[in-house]
């Protein structure tokens, strides 16, 4: 499986406050970004997988809403996570 519990702990430890802090916006954004990159690679090989394409669009929307929330609450945390993940150009 591409995303096991060890990988999740690693993501939350790197981007969140700790590896058990699964509720932080930064950790969730990082997890969504990891899943988005995995689904994007899958869709490059399987162009007609429409259910996965829909799931990808939903994940991008969730990440966008979380980023908007973080930008409204704390602009420095927003800028930091954008820089760490390299989402924006």
N, C-alpha and C positions, 0 to 999 in steps of 0.2 A: 504494500500500500504506500502511496506517495506521501501521506500525511499521517504519521503515527503519533502517539502521545509524546515520544521523545523529541520529535521534530517540533511539536507545538511548544513544549517546555523551552526548547532552545530559542524559538522565535520570541516567546514572551520574556525570556531572560534578557535577550539582546535589546528589544525595543520597549518593553514594559518596565515597571518598577522592580519586579521580581519574576521568577518563573511560575509562581502561583497566582500572580495578579492578572487574571484573564479578563477582567472587566475594564481595564484602562483603554482609552481610545487609541493610543499609540499601538498597543499590542494587537488590538482588533484590526486596525488598519494594516499592520504588517502581515497579519495572518491572511486577510483578504487579498493583499498584494501577492503573497506567495501562491494562493489558490488561483488567482487571476492569471499569473504567469504559467502555471501548470495547464490550465484549461486552454490558454492561447496556443501553447505548443500542441496540445491534443487536436485543436481545431485546424491547425496548419496541415495535419496529416489526414484528418477526417472532415472534409469540407461540408458534407451533407448531414452532419450530426446536429440536427436542429434543436434537440432538447438540451444539449450541452451549450449551444450558442445562446439559448434563452437563459440558462443558468449563469453563464458568463455575464450577460447584460444585467442580470439581477445583482450579481456580486459587485459589478462596477458601480451600480446605483447605490448599493449599501455603503461602499467605500466613499463615494462622493458625498453622501449625506453625513457620514461620520467626519469627513474632512471639513465640511461646511460647519458642523457643530463645533469642532475644535477651533476653527478659525474665528468663530464668533466668541468663544469662551476665552481662549488664550492664544494669541497670535504667535508668541515665541515657540510654544510647543508645536504649533502647526508648521512653522518654518523649519523647526528641527526635524520633524518626522519626514517632511518633504525632502529635505536635504539628505537624510539618512537613506531613504528608500530610492531617491532619484526619480520620483514620479514626474515632476515638472521639469521643463527645460530652462 
